[in-house]
Amino acid sequence: MPFTTPTSIEPLPVVISWRQGESAASYLLRATSRNQVSLAWLRHAAGVPEGRALRASDSPLLAWLTSTDRHRLMDAFAAPGRWNGRPSVVMNGQTILRSTAIRSALKPQLCPLCVREAGYCQLM
């Protein structure tokens, strides 16, 4: 999907690597933290409307801003899908038939133990 890069914004200078099983939210939080900008700045730079959760469809521009692979970022988001005509959720290439099996993108939850032990939030 083509996208237009902003003319007055450059990609973040510090590029970070993905950690095994990391969620998109965790990756973006770590990237913004390492670059000393806020997630609100990244959302604004990517043109994400205030109050809306980040989505897989935001991946092309978010990936450009963070200098990461857009497909990797896209796969780390939960995206709506269909399976046998029923609504489902697709995450990391896996189809989940019940959206209640994952946490709401609008109400993300952090596991303090995961953050303390792994240093990042794992994909749920």
Short mmCIF file of the C-alpha atoms (twelve columns), coordinates in Angstrom:
data_MODEL
# 
_entry.id   MODEL 
# 
loop_
_atom_site.group_PDB 
_atom_site.id 
_atom_site.type_symbol 
_atom_site.label_atom_id 
_atom_site.label_alt_id 
_atom_site.label_comp_id 
_atom_site.label_asym_id 
_atom_site.label_seq_id 
_atom_site.Cartn_x 
_atom_site.Cartn_y 
_atom_site.Cartn_z 
_atom_site.pdbx_PDB_model_num 
ATOM 1   C CA . MET A 1   0.000   0.000   0.000  1 
ATOM 2   C CA . PRO A 2   1.574   3.309   -1.009 1 
ATOM 3   C CA . PHE A 3   1.937   6.093   1.510  1 
ATOM 4   C CA . THR A 4   3.330   9.597   1.521  1 
ATOM 5   C CA . THR A 5   6.182   10.360  3.893  1 
ATOM 6   C CA . PRO A 6   5.930   13.672  5.716  1 
ATOM 7   C CA . THR A 7   8.205   16.324  4.245  1 
ATOM 8   C CA . SER A 8   9.158   18.025  7.523  1 
ATOM 9   C CA . ILE A 9   9.720   14.889  9.624  1 
ATOM 10  C CA . GLU A 10  12.708  12.566  9.456  1 
ATOM 11  C CA . PRO A 11  12.855  8.957   10.701 1 
ATOM 12  C CA . LEU A 12  13.963  8.552   14.300 1 
ATOM 13  C CA . PRO A 13  17.791  8.521   14.465 1 
ATOM 14  C CA . VAL A 14  18.232  5.589   16.892 1 
ATOM 15  C CA . VAL A 15  17.107  2.299   15.367 1 
ATOM 16  C CA . ILE A 16  16.276  -0.552  17.755 1 
ATOM 17  C CA . SER A 17  15.925  -4.289  17.162 1 
ATOM 18  C CA . TRP A 18  12.825  -6.343  17.788 1 
ATOM 19  C CA . ARG A 19  12.850  -8.671  20.773 1 
ATOM 20  C CA . GLN A 20  11.418  -12.165 20.545 1 
ATOM 21  C CA . GLY A 21  7.642   -12.169 20.927 1 
ATOM 22  C CA . GLU A 22  7.468   -8.393  21.314 1 
ATOM 23  C CA . SER A 23  4.187   -6.598  20.704 1 
ATOM 24  C CA . ALA A 24  3.868   -3.629  18.359 1 
ATOM 25  C CA . ALA A 25  3.014   -1.335  21.284 1 
ATOM 26  C CA . SER A 26  6.112   -2.400  23.196 1 
ATOM 27  C CA . TYR A 27  8.372   -1.952  20.174 1 
ATOM 28  C CA . LEU A 28  7.006   1.539   19.516 1 
ATOM 29  C CA . LEU A 29  7.298   2.516   23.190 1 
ATOM 30  C CA . ARG A 30  10.934  1.348   23.287 1 
ATOM 31  C CA . ALA A 31  11.717  3.124   19.994 1 
ATOM 32  C CA . THR A 32  10.266  6.413   21.190 1 
ATOM 33  C CA . SER A 33  11.943  6.117   24.582 1 
ATOM 34  C CA . ARG A 34  15.374  5.466   23.028 1 
ATOM 35  C CA . ASN A 35  14.885  8.494   20.778 1 
ATOM 36  C CA . GLN A 36  13.669  10.707  23.622 1 
ATOM 37  C CA . VAL A 37  10.317  11.474  22.026 1 
ATOM 38  C CA . SER A 38  6.847   10.576  23.264 1 
ATOM 39  C CA . LEU A 39  4.451   8.051   21.827 1 
ATOM 40  C CA . ALA A 40  2.083   11.001  21.345 1 
ATOM 41  C CA . TRP A 41  4.723   12.616  19.091 1 
ATOM 42  C CA . LEU A 42  5.019   9.404   17.052 1 
ATOM 43  C CA . ARG A 43  1.237   9.115   16.738 1 
ATOM 44  C CA . HIS A 44  1.023   12.751  15.584 1 
ATOM 45  C CA . ALA A 45  3.906   12.293  13.118 1 
ATOM 46  C CA . ALA A 46  2.159   9.219   11.689 1 
ATOM 47  C CA . GLY A 47  -1.135  11.102  11.370 1 
ATOM 48  C CA . VAL A 48  -3.005  8.852   13.816 1 
ATOM 49  C CA . PRO A 49  -6.115  10.678  15.069 1 
ATOM 50  C CA . GLU A 50  -6.127  11.508  18.767 1 
ATOM 51  C CA . GLY A 51  -8.059  8.968   20.805 1 
ATOM 52  C CA . ARG A 52  -7.813  6.154   18.242 1 
ATOM 53  C CA . ALA A 53  -5.786  3.048   18.969 1 
ATOM 54  C CA . LEU A 54  -2.802  2.299   16.742 1 
ATOM 55  C CA . ARG A 55  -3.713  -0.231  14.049 1 
ATOM 56  C CA . ALA A 56  -1.969  -2.496  11.578 1 
ATOM 57  C CA . SER A 57  -3.041  -0.057  8.848  1 
ATOM 58  C CA . ASP A 58  -0.780  2.564   10.492 1 
ATOM 59  C CA . SER A 59  2.254   0.301   10.007 1 
ATOM 60  C CA . PRO A 60  3.714   1.722   6.768  1 
ATOM 61  C CA . LEU A 61  4.317   5.192   8.178  1 
ATOM 62  C CA . LEU A 62  5.149   3.990   11.711 1 
ATOM 63  C CA . ALA A 63  7.693   1.584   10.199 1 
ATOM 64  C CA . TRP A 64  9.219   4.393   8.137  1 
ATOM 65  C CA . LEU A 65  9.460   6.622   11.210 1 
ATOM 66  C CA . THR A 66  11.129  3.868   13.271 1 
ATOM 67  C CA . SER A 67  13.180  2.384   10.386 1 
ATOM 68  C CA . THR A 68  11.788  -1.116  10.864 1 
ATOM 69  C CA . ASP A 69  10.266  -3.644  8.490  1 
ATOM 70  C CA . ARG A 70  6.637   -2.672  7.901  1 
ATOM 71  C CA . HIS A 71  5.505   -6.294  7.541  1 
ATOM 72  C CA . ARG A 72  7.064   -7.189  10.895 1 
ATOM 73  C CA . LEU A 73  5.325   -4.251  12.534 1 
ATOM 74  C CA . MET A 74  2.027   -4.998  10.805 1 
ATOM 75  C CA . ASP A 75  2.117   -8.629  11.980 1 
ATOM 76  C CA . ALA A 76  2.637   -7.514  15.592 1 
ATOM 77  C CA . PHE A 77  -0.741  -5.719  15.598 1 
ATOM 78  C CA . ALA A 78  -4.077  -7.480  16.005 1 
ATOM 79  C CA . ALA A 79  -6.031  -7.044  12.766 1 
ATOM 80  C CA . PRO A 80  -9.653  -7.908  12.007 1 
ATOM 81  C CA . GLY A 81  -10.131 -10.898 9.742  1 
ATOM 82  C CA . ARG A 82  -12.674 -13.509 8.694  1 
ATOM 83  C CA . TRP A 83  -12.621 -17.290 8.958  1 
ATOM 84  C CA . ASN A 84  -15.395 -19.348 7.386  1 
ATOM 85  C CA . GLY A 85  -17.522 -16.202 7.231  1 
ATOM 86  C CA . ARG A 86  -17.114 -15.483 10.935 1 
ATOM 87  C CA . PRO A 87  -15.274 -12.494 12.375 1 
ATOM 88  C CA . SER A 88  -11.841 -13.270 13.728 1 
ATOM 89  C CA . VAL A 89  -8.619  -11.580 14.716 1 
ATOM 90  C CA . VAL A 90  -5.277  -12.178 12.969 1 
ATOM 91  C CA . MET A 91  -2.098  -11.639 14.956 1 
ATOM 92  C CA . ASN A 92  1.436   -12.722 13.980 1 
ATOM 93  C CA . GLY A 93  -0.057  -14.784 11.166 1 
ATOM 94  C CA . GLN A 94  -2.350  -16.717 13.518 1 
ATOM 95  C CA . THR A 95  -6.134  -16.600 13.270 1 
ATOM 96  C CA . ILE A 96  -7.923  -16.241 16.597 1 
ATOM 97  C CA . LEU A 97  -11.630 -16.994 16.319 1 
ATOM 98  C CA . ARG A 98  -12.761 -15.142 19.417 1 
ATOM 99  C CA . SER A 99  -11.729 -11.542 19.855 1 
ATOM 100 C CA . THR A 100 -12.283 -12.011 23.596 1 
ATOM 101 C CA . ALA A 101 -9.211  -14.277 23.593 1 
ATOM 102 C CA . ILE A 102 -6.981  -11.224 23.283 1 
ATOM 103 C CA . ARG A 103 -6.851  -7.989  25.193 1 
ATOM 104 C CA . SER A 104 -8.565  -4.948  23.738 1 
ATOM 105 C CA . ALA A 105 -6.320  -2.685  21.665 1 
ATOM 106 C CA . LEU A 106 -8.115  0.254   23.244 1 
ATOM 107 C CA . LYS A 107 -7.312  -0.937  26.780 1 
ATOM 108 C CA . PRO A 108 -3.796  -2.384  26.640 1 
ATOM 109 C CA . GLN A 109 -2.576  -4.094  29.785 1 
ATOM 110 C CA . LEU A 110 1.016   -4.345  30.901 1 
ATOM 111 C CA . CYS A 111 2.420   -7.194  32.925 1 
ATOM 112 C CA . PRO A 112 4.882   -5.707  35.445 1 
ATOM 113 C CA . LEU A 113 6.598   -9.081  35.791 1 
ATOM 114 C CA . CYS A 114 7.220   -9.311  32.008 1 
ATOM 115 C CA . VAL A 115 8.576   -5.769  31.933 1 
ATOM 116 C CA . ARG A 116 10.842  -6.423  34.928 1 
ATOM 117 C CA . GLU A 117 12.148  -9.802  33.716 1 
ATOM 118 C CA . ALA A 118 12.257  -9.263  29.954 1 
ATOM 119 C CA . GLY A 119 12.515  -5.489  29.741 1 
ATOM 120 C CA . TYR A 120 9.612   -5.257  27.290 1 
ATOM 121 C CA . CYS A 121 5.943   -6.188  26.823 1 
ATOM 122 C CA . GLN A 122 5.311   -9.501  25.139 1 
ATOM 123 C CA . LEU A 123 2.701   -9.969  22.425 1 
ATOM 124 C CA . MET A 124 -0.514  -11.335 23.872 1 
# 
